[in-house]
Amino acid sequence: MSAALAGDQARVTLCIEPGLGGRVFESIDGDAGAPASVIEIGQVSVWEPARRLVFSWRASNFAPAESTEVEALFEPSPSGTRLTVTHRGWRALRADHPVRHGQEAAAFIRMMGTWWGDLLTSLREHAARGREGPGR
């Protein structure tokens, strides 16, 4: 599974290797034909296809023992599938942690919500293109 975000400078693809223990990583396209870089950001801890996915998540500025957890629940709905994402574990990180970018808790949570919203919009658009077929 992967979803891409187009940033100001590079295209970033979030990839999840299927199965328990699969890697969660970001692949960042290089500029002008340079090779992509891969940054591992987590590992799959629960793999229940079509129902539930849980993985650890860590930013590049996390210390080795620091991580958070992301849970994705997939539920049938009249219009397709409802996806609920919960990203927890932020309280374990100190208030002045670099991942917070100096923001107070409420502003940081809003920023993370926007980030997940952008990522999930990208995933939804990618899935819609797949249903339409190539070149549509």
Buried (B, 14 or more C-beta within 10 A) or exposed (E): BBBBBEEEEBEBBBBBBEEEEBBBBBBBBEEEEEEEEEEEBBBBBEBEEEEEBBBBBBBEEBEEEBBBBBBBBBEEEEEEEEBEBEBEBBEEBEEEBEBBEEEEEEEBBEEBEEEBEEBBEBBEEBBEEEEEEEEE
